[in-house]
Structure formats: structure tokens, C-alpha cells
Amino acid sequence: MGIFDIIPPVIGVRILFILGIVNLVTGLLIFFSCRCIPGARIMGKLMKYSAYRRYFRYHCYIWRVFWPSVIVHAIIAIVYVGIPF
């Protein structure tokens, strides 16, 4: 019983696409809420605004969505597409 018996290829590709979008969105949310990434230093200046502080409060929670999404996305991509090397 392989992975293709559990998840049909059409569903796997859809999951792969959705997780790719989740990765993109959460990656951008992390970038714009992180004050330690070079090039994002302007975000530190935004801390004086209450709206940005409310958004910044969720920075650690965004990571908890981002990493599982990346891991599952990578596993499904390797299973369905394979390693290109």
C-alpha cells in the first residue's frame, strides 16, 4: 500500500498547491513581522504604531503554521514529483 493508494494524485496536487500558497503567505507575514532579517529594519520603526504591534504579537504563531506547512509541502512534492537530481 503506497502513498498513491491513500491520497489520489489529483488531491495530492491540490494539497501541494494550497500548501504552496500557505507557504508564500506565511513567509511574507513572517518577513514583514520580523525585525531581525536584514533589509526588514524598517519594520523596527513601525513598532510605534499600535496596529503593527498587534500584528507583531502573532509573529511566533505564524512560525507554527509556516514550518509544518513547509515540511508537509516538501514531503508531498518529493512523493509526487520526485527528486529532480
mmCIF file as gemmi writes it, N, C-alpha and C atoms, coordinates in Angstrom:
data_model
loop_
_atom_site.group_PDB
_atom_site.id
_atom_site.type_symbol
_atom_site.label_atom_id
_atom_site.label_alt_id
_atom_site.label_comp_id
_atom_site.label_asym_id
_atom_site.label_entity_id
_atom_site.label_seq_id
_atom_site.pdbx_PDB_ins_code
_atom_site.Cartn_x
_atom_site.Cartn_y
_atom_site.Cartn_z
_atom_site.occupancy
_atom_site.B_iso_or_equiv
_atom_site.pdbx_formal_charge
_atom_site.auth_seq_id
_atom_site.auth_asym_id
_atom_site.pdbx_PDB_model_num
ATOM 1 N N . MET Axp A 1 ? 0.857 -1.176 0 1 0 ? 1 A 1
ATOM 2 C CA . MET Axp A 1 ? 0 0 0 1 0 ? 1 A 1
ATOM 3 C C . MET Axp A 1 ? 0.898 1.233 0 1 0 ? 1 A 1
ATOM 4 N N . GLY Axp A 2 ? 0.904 1.95 -1.087 1 0 ? 2 A 1
ATOM 5 C CA . GLY Axp A 2 ? 1.732 3.135 -1.216 1 0 ? 2 A 1
ATOM 6 C C . GLY Axp A 2 ? 0.948 4.406 -0.942 1 0 ? 2 A 1
ATOM 7 N N . ILE Axp A 3 ? 1.651 5.514 -0.99 1 0 ? 3 A 1
ATOM 8 C CA . ILE Axp A 3 ? 1.037 6.809 -0.736 1 0 ? 3 A 1
ATOM 9 C C . ILE Axp A 3 ? -0.024 7.132 -1.793 1 0 ? 3 A 1
ATOM 10 N N . PHE Axp A 4 ? 0.147 6.606 -3.009 1 0 ? 4 A 1
ATOM 11 C CA . PHE Axp A 4 ? -0.821 6.878 -4.074 1 0 ? 4 A 1
ATOM 12 C C . PHE Axp A 4 ? -2.148 6.181 -3.811 1 0 ? 4 A 1
ATOM 13 N N . ASP Axp A 5 ? -2.145 5.122 -2.997 1 0 ? 5 A 1
ATOM 14 C CA . ASP Axp A 5 ? -3.386 4.455 -2.62 1 0 ? 5 A 1
ATOM 15 C C . ASP Axp A 5 ? -4.134 5.256 -1.557 1 0 ? 5 A 1
ATOM 16 N N . ILE Axp A 6 ? -3.401 5.983 -0.749 1 0 ? 6 A 1
ATOM 17 C CA . ILE Axp A 6 ? -4.011 6.757 0.332 1 0 ? 6 A 1
ATOM 18 C C . ILE Axp A 6 ? -4.548 8.086 -0.2 1 0 ? 6 A 1
ATOM 19 N N . ILE Axp A 7 ? -3.715 8.805 -0.951 1 0 ? 7 A 1
ATOM 20 C CA . ILE Axp A 7 ? -4.089 10.116 -1.488 1 0 ? 7 A 1
ATOM 21 C C . ILE Axp A 7 ? -4.034 10.046 -3.01 1 0 ? 7 A 1
ATOM 22 N N . PRO Axp A 8 ? -5.178 10.171 -3.679 1 0 ? 8 A 1
ATOM 23 C CA . PRO Axp A 8 ? -5.154 10.165 -5.153 1 0 ? 8 A 1
ATOM 24 C C . PRO Axp A 8 ? -4.302 11.326 -5.683 1 0 ? 8 A 1
ATOM 25 N N . PRO Axp A 9 ? -3.667 11.139 -6.835 1 0 ? 9 A 1
ATOM 26 C CA . PRO Axp A 9 ? -2.786 12.188 -7.382 1 0 ? 9 A 1
ATOM 27 C C . PRO Axp A 9 ? -3.455 13.555 -7.562 1 0 ? 9 A 1
ATOM 28 N N . VAL Axp A 10 ? -4.712 13.574 -7.959 1 0 ? 10 A 1
ATOM 29 C CA . VAL Axp A 10 ? -5.391 14.866 -8.15 1 0 ? 10 A 1
ATOM 30 C C . VAL Axp A 10 ? -5.499 15.61 -6.822 1 0 ? 10 A 1
ATOM 31 N N . ILE Axp A 11 ? -5.856 14.9 -5.778 1 0 ? 11 A 1
ATOM 32 C CA . ILE Axp A 11 ? -5.969 15.512 -4.449 1 0 ? 11 A 1
ATOM 33 C C . ILE Axp A 11 ? -4.588 15.928 -3.953 1 0 ? 11 A 1
ATOM 34 N N . GLY Axp A 12 ? -3.572 15.107 -4.197 1 0 ? 12 A 1
ATOM 35 C CA . GLY Axp A 12 ? -2.209 15.434 -3.79 1 0 ? 12 A 1
ATOM 36 C C . GLY Axp A 12 ? -1.702 16.714 -4.428 1 0 ? 12 A 1
ATOM 37 N N . VAL Axp A 13 ? -1.994 16.895 -5.694 1 0 ? 13 A 1
ATOM 38 C CA . VAL Axp A 13 ? -1.572 18.118 -6.4 1 0 ? 13 A 1
ATOM 39 C C . VAL Axp A 13 ? -2.319 19.324 -5.847 1 0 ? 13 A 1
ATOM 40 N N . ARG Axp A 14 ? -3.587 19.161 -5.542 1 0 ? 14 A 1
ATOM 41 C CA . ARG Axp A 14 ? -4.354 20.271 -4.958 1 0 ? 14 A 1
ATOM 42 C C . ARG Axp A 14 ? -3.806 20.649 -3.587 1 0 ? 14 A 1
ATOM 43 N N . ILE Axp A 15 ? -3.518 19.639 -2.766 1 0 ? 15 A 1
ATOM 44 C CA . ILE Axp A 15 ? -2.928 19.902 -1.449 1 0 ? 15 A 1
ATOM 45 C C . ILE Axp A 15 ? -1.583 20.594 -1.612 1 0 ? 15 A 1
ATOM 46 N N . LEU Axp A 16 ? -0.793 20.139 -2.558 1 0 ? 16 A 1
ATOM 47 C CA . LEU Axp A 16 ? 0.512 20.728 -2.834 1 0 ? 16 A 1
ATOM 48 C C . LEU Axp A 16 ? 0.37 22.203 -3.216 1 0 ? 16 A 1
ATOM 49 N N . PHE Axp A 17 ? -0.585 22.522 -4.068 1 0 ? 17 A 1
ATOM 50 C CA . PHE Axp A 17 ? -0.812 23.897 -4.484 1 0 ? 17 A 1
ATOM 51 C C . PHE Axp A 17 ? -1.262 24.772 -3.312 1 0 ? 17 A 1
ATOM 52 N N . ILE Axp A 18 ? -2.209 24.28 -2.525 1 0 ? 18 A 1
ATOM 53 C CA . ILE Axp A 18 ? -2.716 25.04 -1.374 1 0 ? 18 A 1
ATOM 54 C C . ILE Axp A 18 ? -1.598 25.288 -0.368 1 0 ? 18 A 1
ATOM 55 N N . LEU Axp A 19 ? -0.79 24.261 -0.093 1 0 ? 19 A 1
ATOM 56 C CA . LEU Axp A 19 ? 0.318 24.437 0.841 1 0 ? 19 A 1
ATOM 57 C C . LEU Axp A 19 ? 1.355 25.412 0.293 1 0 ? 19 A 1
ATOM 58 N N . GLY Axp A 20 ? 1.542 25.437 -1.011 1 0 ? 20 A 1
ATOM 59 C CA . GLY Axp A 20 ? 2.453 26.412 -1.613 1 0 ? 20 A 1
ATOM 60 C C . GLY Axp A 20 ? 1.971 27.833 -1.377 1 0 ? 20 A 1
ATOM 61 N N . ILE Axp A 21 ? 0.675 28.051 -1.518 1 0 ? 21 A 1
ATOM 62 C CA . ILE Axp A 21 ? 0.1 29.372 -1.257 1 0 ? 21 A 1
ATOM 63 C C . ILE Axp A 21 ? 0.238 29.721 0.224 1 0 ? 21 A 1
ATOM 64 N N . VAL Axp A 22 ? -0.032 28.755 1.105 1 0 ? 22 A 1
ATOM 65 C CA . VAL Axp A 22 ? 0.12 28.98 2.548 1 0 ? 22 A 1
ATOM 66 C C . VAL Axp A 22 ? 1.571 29.334 2.863 1 0 ? 22 A 1
ATOM 67 N N . ASN Axp A 23 ? 2.519 28.632 2.237 1 0 ? 23 A 1
ATOM 68 C CA . ASN Axp A 23 ? 3.94 28.927 2.459 1 0 ? 23 A 1
ATOM 69 C C . ASN Axp A 23 ? 4.282 30.349 2.024 1 0 ? 23 A 1
ATOM 70 N N . LEU Axp A 24 ? 3.778 30.744 0.874 1 0 ? 24 A 1
ATOM 71 C CA . LEU Axp A 24 ? 4.05 32.084 0.362 1 0 ? 24 A 1
ATOM 72 C C . LEU Axp A 24 ? 3.477 33.161 1.282 1 0 ? 24 A 1
ATOM 73 N N . VAL Axp A 25 ? 2.226 33.001 1.67 1 0 ? 25 A 1
ATOM 74 C CA . VAL Axp A 25 ? 1.568 33.997 2.522 1 0 ? 25 A 1
ATOM 75 C C . VAL Axp A 25 ? 2.217 34.068 3.895 1 0 ? 25 A 1
ATOM 76 N N . THR Axp A 26 ? 2.432 32.914 4.528 1 0 ? 26 A 1
ATOM 77 C CA . THR Axp A 26 ? 3.038 32.936 5.857 1 0 ? 26 A 1
ATOM 78 C C . THR Axp A 26 ? 4.49 33.408 5.795 1 0 ? 26 A 1
ATOM 79 N N . GLY Axp A 27 ? 5.193 33.088 4.717 1 0 ? 27 A 1
ATOM 80 C CA . GLY Axp A 27 ? 6.563 33.586 4.561 1 0 ? 27 A 1
ATOM 81 C C . GLY Axp A 27 ? 6.594 35.103 4.501 1 0 ? 27 A 1
ATOM 82 N N . LEU Axp A 28 ? 5.665 35.695 3.758 1 0 ? 28 A 1
ATOM 83 C CA . LEU Axp A 28 ? 5.585 37.154 3.692 1 0 ? 28 A 1
ATOM 84 C C . LEU Axp A 28 ? 5.175 37.747 5.039 1 0 ? 28 A 1
ATOM 85 N N . LEU Axp A 29 ? 4.238 37.102 5.71 1 0 ? 29 A 1
ATOM 86 C CA . LEU Axp A 29 ? 3.823 37.593 7.03 1 0 ? 29 A 1
ATOM 87 C C . LEU Axp A 29 ? 4.979 37.55 8.022 1 0 ? 29 A 1
ATOM 88 N N . ILE Axp A 30 ? 5.781 36.496 7.961 1 0 ? 30 A 1
ATOM 89 C CA . ILE Axp A 30 ? 6.951 36.399 8.837 1 0 ? 30 A 1
ATOM 90 C C . ILE Axp A 30 ? 7.959 37.487 8.489 1 0 ? 30 A 1
ATOM 91 N N . PHE Axp A 31 ? 8.23 37.661 7.2 1 0 ? 31 A 1
ATOM 92 C CA . PHE Axp A 31 ? 9.199 38.669 6.784 1 0 ? 31 A 1
ATOM 93 C C . PHE Axp A 31 ? 8.797 40.061 7.278 1 0 ? 31 A 1
ATOM 94 N N . PHE Axp A 32 ? 7.526 40.403 7.109 1 0 ? 32 A 1
ATOM 95 C CA . PHE Axp A 32 ? 7.093 41.74 7.484 1 0 ? 32 A 1
ATOM 96 C C . PHE Axp A 32 ? 6.857 41.911 8.977 1 0 ? 32 A 1
ATOM 97 N N . SER Axp A 33 ? 6.913 40.826 9.74 1 0 ? 33 A 1
ATOM 98 C CA . SER Axp A 33 ? 6.779 40.969 11.188 1 0 ? 33 A 1
ATOM 99 C C . SER Axp A 33 ? 8.098 40.71 11.904 1 0 ? 33 A 1
ATOM 100 N N . CYS Axp A 34 ? 9.157 40.42 11.163 1 0 ? 34 A 1
ATOM 101 C CA . CYS Axp A 34 ? 10.45 40.118 11.778 1 0 ? 34 A 1
ATOM 102 C C . CYS Axp A 34 ? 11.345 41.353 11.743 1 0 ? 34 A 1
ATOM 103 N N . ARG Axp A 35 ? 11.92 41.663 12.883 1 0 ? 35 A 1
ATOM 104 C CA . ARG Axp A 35 ? 12.794 42.831 12.963 1 0 ? 35 A 1
ATOM 105 C C . ARG Axp A 35 ? 14.259 42.463 12.824 1 0 ? 35 A 1
ATOM 106 N N . CYS Axp A 36 ? 14.584 41.189 12.704 1 0 ? 36 A 1
ATOM 107 C CA . CYS Axp A 36 ? 15.982 40.78 12.688 1 0 ? 36 A 1
ATOM 108 C C . CYS Axp A 36 ? 16.483 40.369 11.302 1 0 ? 36 A 1
ATOM 109 N N . ILE Axp A 37 ? 15.624 40.33 10.31 1 0 ? 37 A 1
ATOM 110 C CA . ILE Axp A 37 ? 16.036 39.974 8.952 1 0 ? 37 A 1
ATOM 111 C C . ILE Axp A 37 ? 16.651 41.209 8.296 1 0 ? 37 A 1
ATOM 112 N N . PRO Axp A 38 ? 17.853 41.091 7.746 1 0 ? 38 A 1
ATOM 113 C CA . PRO Axp A 38 ? 18.446 42.249 7.064 1 0 ? 38 A 1
ATOM 114 C C . PRO Axp A 38 ? 17.537 42.709 5.921 1 0 ? 38 A 1
ATOM 115 N N . GLY Axp A 39 ? 17.399 43.983 5.797 1 0 ? 39 A 1
ATOM 116 C CA . GLY Axp A 39 ? 16.52 44.525 4.773 1 0 ? 39 A 1
ATOM 117 C C . GLY Axp A 39 ? 15.128 44.803 5.296 1 0 ? 39 A 1
ATOM 118 N N . ALA Axp A 40 ? 14.816 44.262 6.456 1 0 ? 40 A 1
ATOM 119 C CA . ALA Axp A 40 ? 13.492 44.477 7.047 1 0 ? 40 A 1
ATOM 120 C C . ALA Axp A 40 ? 13.593 45.399 8.258 1 0 ? 40 A 1
ATOM 121 N N . ARG Axp A 41 ? 14.656 46.15 8.35 1 0 ? 41 A 1
ATOM 122 C CA . ARG Axp A 41 ? 14.858 47.027 9.514 1 0 ? 41 A 1
ATOM 123 C C . ARG Axp A 41 ? 13.797 48.113 9.607 1 0 ? 41 A 1
ATOM 124 N N . ILE Axp A 42 ? 13.179 48.404 8.511 1 0 ? 42 A 1
ATOM 125 C CA . ILE Axp A 42 ? 12.109 49.407 8.551 1 0 ? 42 A 1
ATOM 126 C C . ILE Axp A 42 ? 10.974 48.941 9.452 1 0 ? 42 A 1
ATOM 127 N N . MET Axp A 43 ? 10.847 47.632 9.605 1 0 ? 43 A 1
ATOM 128 C CA . MET Axp A 43 ? 9.776 47.104 10.448 1 0 ? 43 A 1
ATOM 129 C C . MET Axp A 43 ? 9.978 47.508 11.902 1 0 ? 43 A 1
ATOM 130 N N . GLY Axp A 44 ? 11.228 47.636 12.32 1 0 ? 44 A 1
ATOM 131 C CA . GLY Axp A 44 ? 11.502 48.078 13.686 1 0 ? 44 A 1
ATOM 132 C C . GLY Axp A 44 ? 10.958 49.478 13.932 1 0 ? 44 A 1
ATOM 133 N N . LYS Axp A 45 ? 10.976 50.311 12.916 1 0 ? 45 A 1
ATOM 134 C CA . LYS Axp A 45 ? 10.459 51.675 13.045 1 0 ? 45 A 1
ATOM 135 C C . LYS Axp A 45 ? 8.936 51.694 13.125 1 0 ? 45 A 1
ATOM 136 N N . LEU Axp A 46 ? 8.315 50.639 12.65 1 0 ? 46 A 1
ATOM 137 C CA . LEU Axp A 46 ? 6.851 50.58 12.672 1 0 ? 46 A 1
ATOM 138 C C . LEU Axp A 46 ? 6.29 50.228 14.044 1 0 ? 46 A 1
ATOM 139 N N . MET Axp A 47 ? 7.176 49.849 14.977 1 0 ? 47 A 1
ATOM 140 C CA . MET Axp A 47 ? 6.708 49.429 16.303 1 0 ? 47 A 1
ATOM 141 C C . MET Axp A 47 ? 6.006 50.554 17.053 1 0 ? 47 A 1
ATOM 142 N N . LYS Axp A 48 ? 6.165 51.782 16.632 1 0 ? 48 A 1
ATOM 143 C CA . LYS Axp A 48 ? 5.493 52.88 17.334 1 0 ? 48 A 1
ATOM 144 C C . LYS Axp A 48 ? 3.996 52.933 17.007 1 0 ? 48 A 1
ATOM 145 N N . TYR Axp A 49 ? 3.566 52.161 16.007 1 0 ? 49 A 1
ATOM 146 C CA . TYR Axp A 49 ? 2.155 52.126 15.626 1 0 ? 49 A 1
ATOM 147 C C . TYR Axp A 49 ? 1.45 50.947 16.291 1 0 ? 49 A 1
ATOM 148 N N . SER Axp A 50 ? 0.307 51.204 16.88 1 0 ? 50 A 1
ATOM 149 C CA . SER Axp A 50 ? -0.402 50.155 17.619 1 0 ? 50 A 1
ATOM 150 C C . SER Axp A 50 ? -0.884 49.031 16.697 1 0 ? 50 A 1
ATOM 151 N N . ALA Axp A 51 ? -1.265 49.369 15.469 1 0 ? 51 A 1
ATOM 152 C CA . ALA Axp A 51 ? -1.725 48.332 14.533 1 0 ? 51 A 1
ATOM 153 C C . ALA Axp A 51 ? -0.594 47.348 14.234 1 0 ? 51 A 1
ATOM 154 N N . TYR Axp A 52 ? 0.609 47.857 14.043 1 0 ? 52 A 1
ATOM 155 C CA . TYR Axp A 52 ? 1.745 46.974 13.763 1 0 ? 52 A 1
ATOM 156 C C . TYR Axp A 52 ? 2.092 46.138 14.995 1 0 ? 52 A 1
ATOM 157 N N . ARG Axp A 53 ? 1.984 46.714 16.177 1 0 ? 53 A 1
ATOM 158 C CA . ARG Axp A 53 ? 2.264 45.946 17.407 1 0 ? 53 A 1
ATOM 159 C C . ARG Axp A 53 ? 1.268 44.809 17.57 1 0 ? 53 A 1
ATOM 160 N N . ARG Axp A 54 ? -0.001 45.053 17.21 1 0 ? 54 A 1
ATOM 161 C CA . ARG Axp A 54 ? -0.992 43.968 17.279 1 0 ? 54 A 1
ATOM 162 C C . ARG Axp A 54 ? -0.625 42.857 16.294 1 0 ? 54 A 1
ATOM 163 N N . TYR Axp A 55 ? -0.212 43.226 15.106 1 0 ? 55 A 1
ATOM 164 C CA . TYR Axp A 55 ? 0.225 42.253 14.088 1 0 ? 55 A 1
ATOM 165 C C . TYR Axp A 55 ? 1.489 41.534 14.539 1 0 ? 55 A 1
ATOM 166 N N . PHE Axp A 56 ? 2.43 42.267 15.108 1 0 ? 56 A 1
ATOM 167 C CA . PHE Axp A 56 ? 3.698 41.698 15.556 1 0 ? 56 A 1
ATOM 168 C C . PHE Axp A 56 ? 3.487 40.663 16.664 1 0 ? 56 A 1
ATOM 169 N N . ARG Axp A 57 ? 2.442 40.833 17.443 1 0 ? 57 A 1
ATOM 170 C CA . ARG Axp A 57 ? 2.136 39.907 18.528 1 0 ? 57 A 1
ATOM 171 C C . ARG Axp A 57 ? 1.945 38.469 18.027 1 0 ? 57 A 1
ATOM 172 N N . TYR Axp A 58 ? 1.553 38.308 16.772 1 0 ? 58 A 1
ATOM 173 C CA . TYR Axp A 58 ? 1.294 36.987 16.203 1 0 ? 58 A 1
ATOM 174 C C . TYR Axp A 58 ? 2.497 36.39 15.474 1 0 ? 58 A 1
ATOM 175 N N . HIS Axp A 59 ? 3.633 37.053 15.528 1 0 ? 59 A 1
ATOM 176 C CA . HIS Axp A 59 ? 4.831 36.599 14.806 1 0 ? 59 A 1
ATOM 177 C C . HIS Axp A 59 ? 5.184 35.147 15.146 1 0 ? 59 A 1
ATOM 178 N N . CYS Axp A 60 ? 5.23 34.806 16.409 1 0 ? 60 A 1
ATOM 179 C CA . CYS Axp A 60 ? 5.608 33.435 16.814 1 0 ? 60 A 1
ATOM 180 C C . CYS Axp A 60 ? 4.565 32.404 16.379 1 0 ? 60 A 1
ATOM 181 N N . TYR Axp A 61 ? 3.323 32.783 16.343 1 0 ? 61 A 1
ATOM 182 C CA . TYR Axp A 61 ? 2.272 31.86 15.923 1 0 ? 61 A 1
ATOM 183 C C . TYR Axp A 61 ? 2.321 31.597 14.418 1 0 ? 61 A 1
ATOM 184 N N . ILE Axp A 62 ? 2.744 32.594 13.664 1 0 ? 62 A 1
ATOM 185 C CA . ILE Axp A 62 ? 2.856 32.416 12.214 1 0 ? 62 A 1
ATOM 186 C C . ILE Axp A 62 ? 3.898 31.353 11.908 1 0 ? 62 A 1
ATOM 187 N N . TRP Axp A 63 ? 4.988 31.33 12.699 1 0 ? 63 A 1
ATOM 188 C CA . TRP Axp A 63 ? 6.01 30.297 12.505 1 0 ? 63 A 1
ATOM 189 C C . TRP Axp A 63 ? 5.419 28.907 12.705 1 0 ? 63 A 1
ATOM 190 N N . ARG Axp A 64 ? 4.48 28.766 13.619 1 0 ? 64 A 1
ATOM 191 C CA . ARG Axp A 64 ? 3.868 27.461 13.907 1 0 ? 64 A 1
ATOM 192 C C . ARG Axp A 64 ? 2.988 26.967 12.766 1 0 ? 64 A 1
ATOM 193 N N . VAL Axp A 65 ? 2.574 27.85 11.906 1 0 ? 65 A 1
ATOM 194 C CA . VAL Axp A 65 ? 1.841 27.464 10.699 1 0 ? 65 A 1
ATOM 195 C C . VAL Axp A 65 ? 2.831 27.224 9.556 1 0 ? 65 A 1
ATOM 196 N N . PHE Axp A 66 ? 3.854 28.081 9.479 1 0 ? 66 A 1
ATOM 197 C CA . PHE Axp A 66 ? 4.795 28.053 8.372 1 0 ? 66 A 1
ATOM 198 C C . PHE Axp A 66 ? 5.582 26.742 8.301 1 0 ? 66 A 1
ATOM 199 N N . TRP Axp A 67 ? 6.247 26.326 9.377 1 0 ? 67 A 1
ATOM 200 C CA . TRP Axp A 67 ? 7.115 25.143 9.31 1 0 ? 67 A 1
ATOM 201 C C . TRP Axp A 67 ? 6.374 23.846 9.036 1 0 ? 67 A 1
ATOM 202 N N . PRO Axp A 68 ? 5.256 23.55 9.7 1 0 ? 68 A 1
ATOM 203 C CA . PRO Axp A 68 ? 4.539 22.324 9.317 1 0 ? 68 A 1
ATOM 204 C C . PRO Axp A 68 ? 4.076 22.352 7.864 1 0 ? 68 A 1
ATOM 205 N N . SER Axp A 69 ? 3.666 23.519 7.394 1 0 ? 69 A 1
ATOM 206 C CA . SER Axp A 69 ? 3.242 23.638 6.003 1 0 ? 69 A 1
ATOM 207 C C . SER Axp A 69 ? 4.408 23.365 5.05 1 0 ? 69 A 1
ATOM 208 N N . VAL Axp A 70 ? 5.573 23.892 5.354 1 0 ? 70 A 1
ATOM 209 C CA . VAL Axp A 70 ? 6.752 23.662 4.514 1 0 ? 70 A 1
ATOM 210 C C . VAL Axp A 70 ? 7.132 22.185 4.511 1 0 ? 70 A 1
ATOM 211 N N . ILE Axp A 71 ? 7.112 21.559 5.676 1 0 ? 71 A 1
ATOM 212 C CA . ILE Axp A 71 ? 7.506 20.149 5.785 1 0 ? 71 A 1
ATOM 213 C C . ILE Axp A 71 ? 6.539 19.257 5.007 1 0 ? 71 A 1
ATOM 214 N N . VAL Axp A 72 ? 5.24 19.446 5.212 1 0 ? 72 A 1
ATOM 215 C CA . VAL Axp A 72 ? 4.249 18.627 4.505 1 0 ? 72 A 1
ATOM 216 C C . VAL Axp A 72 ? 4.318 18.891 3.001 1 0 ? 72 A 1
ATOM 217 N N . HIS Axp A 73 ? 4.491 20.152 2.623 1 0 ? 73 A 1
ATOM 218 C CA . HIS Axp A 73 ? 4.617 20.514 1.211 1 0 ? 73 A 1
ATOM 219 C C . HIS Axp A 73 ? 5.819 19.806 0.577 1 0 ? 73 A 1
ATOM 220 N N . ALA Axp A 74 ? 6.942 19.802 1.273 1 0 ? 74 A 1
ATOM 221 C CA . ALA Axp A 74 ? 8.147 19.148 0.748 1 0 ? 74 A 1
ATOM 222 C C . ALA Axp A 74 ? 7.96 17.643 0.619 1 0 ? 74 A 1
ATOM 223 N N . ILE Axp A 75 ? 7.354 17.022 1.611 1 0 ? 75 A 1
ATOM 224 C CA . ILE Axp A 75 ? 7.142 15.568 1.572 1 0 ? 75 A 1
ATOM 225 C C . ILE Axp A 75 ? 6.229 15.2 0.408 1 0 ? 75 A 1
ATOM 226 N N . ILE Axp A 76 ? 5.127 15.915 0.264 1 0 ? 76 A 1
ATOM 227 C CA . ILE Axp A 76 ? 4.2 15.604 -0.826 1 0 ? 76 A 1
ATOM 228 C C . ILE Axp A 76 ? 4.856 15.87 -2.176 1 0 ? 76 A 1
ATOM 229 N N . ALA Axp A 77 ? 5.62 16.942 -2.281 1 0 ? 77 A 1
ATOM 230 C CA . ALA Axp A 77 ? 6.299 17.247 -3.545 1 0 ? 77 A 1
ATOM 231 C C . ALA Axp A 77 ? 7.293 16.148 -3.909 1 0 ? 77 A 1
ATOM 232 N N . ILE Axp A 78 ? 8.037 15.654 -2.947 1 0 ? 78 A 1
ATOM 233 C CA . ILE Axp A 78 ? 9.006 14.582 -3.215 1 0 ? 78 A 1
ATOM 234 C C . ILE Axp A 78 ? 8.291 13.296 -3.597 1 0 ? 78 A 1
ATOM 235 N N . VAL Axp A 79 ? 7.173 13.011 -2.927 1 0 ? 79 A 1
ATOM 236 C CA . VAL Axp A 79 ? 6.436 11.789 -3.239 1 0 ? 79 A 1
ATOM 237 C C . VAL Axp A 79 ? 5.834 11.831 -4.645 1 0 ? 79 A 1
ATOM 238 N N . TYR Axp A 80 ? 5.205 12.951 -4.992 1 0 ? 80 A 1
ATOM 239 C CA . TYR Axp A 80 ? 4.505 13.033 -6.283 1 0 ? 80 A 1
ATOM 240 C C . TYR Axp A 80 ? 5.398 13.426 -7.454 1 0 ? 80 A 1
ATOM 241 N N . VAL Axp A 81 ? 6.396 14.263 -7.217 1 0 ? 81 A 1
ATOM 242 C CA . VAL Axp A 81 ? 7.234 14.738 -8.297 1 0 ? 81 A 1
ATOM 243 C C . VAL Axp A 81 ? 8.59 14.03 -8.315 1 0 ? 81 A 1
ATOM 244 N N . GLY Axp A 82 ? 9.068 13.696 -7.147 1 0 ? 82 A 1
ATOM 245 C CA . GLY Axp A 82 ? 10.364 13.031 -7.046 1 0 ? 82 A 1
ATOM 246 C C . GLY Axp A 82 ? 11.479 14.042 -6.87 1 0 ? 82 A 1
ATOM 247 N N . ILE Axp A 83 ? 12.679 13.549 -6.668 1 0 ? 83 A 1
ATOM 248 C CA . ILE Axp A 83 ? 13.848 14.41 -6.519 1 0 ? 83 A 1
ATOM 249 C C . ILE Axp A 83 ? 14.423 14.63 -7.917 1 0 ? 83 A 1
ATOM 250 N N . PRO Axp A 84 ? 14.582 15.883 -8.335 1 0 ? 84 A 1
ATOM 251 C CA . PRO Axp A 84 ? 14.959 16.155 -9.711 1 0 ? 84 A 1
ATOM 252 C C . PRO Axp A 84 ? 16.423 15.939 -10.052 1 0 ? 84 A 1
ATOM 253 N N . PHE Axp A 85 ? 17.217 15.412 -9.149 1 0 ? 85 A 1
ATOM 254 C CA . PHE Axp A 85 ? 18.656 15.243 -9.429 1 0 ? 85 A 1
ATOM 255 C C . PHE Axp A 85 ? 18.97 13.82 -9.802 1 0 ? 85 A 1
